[in-house]
Amino acid sequence: MNRITIKCPKCGGIIEADYEFDTFLCSCCGCGYKILHEGQSDAEHPPKIRLMVLEQEDRIVDKKIEESRNLINSKRIQNTPISSGNKKLLLICLIAFIVMIVFVVILNT
């Protein structure tokens, strides 16, 4: 079988595939590509290859959805307000720090 090597336009990874197939999937980023030979229509793609491309596209969409959820969750955590118990503890620590500074200044003078 003849093998062809092409460079992935998206990530720059190397794609090696059999020449008899006209659909390729990048092993680095998962993007699918179709190469139509002269006079060939999209309908001539073997159903197995089309199914493989659709499954890969589904995985890519699922990955993007998961990344979006992670981004939303990280923003939600960043925007979480400080609870009243934590505010009281923070205020007590701040007052104690100020008292320590005043105490050190008084002892050093």
Secondary structure, DSSP 8 states (H G I E B T S, - for coil): --EEEEE-TTT--EEEEETT--EEE-TTT--EEE---TT--GGGS-HHHHHHHHHHHHHHHHHHHHHHHHHHHHHHHHT----HHHHHHHHHHHHHHHHHHHHHHHHH-
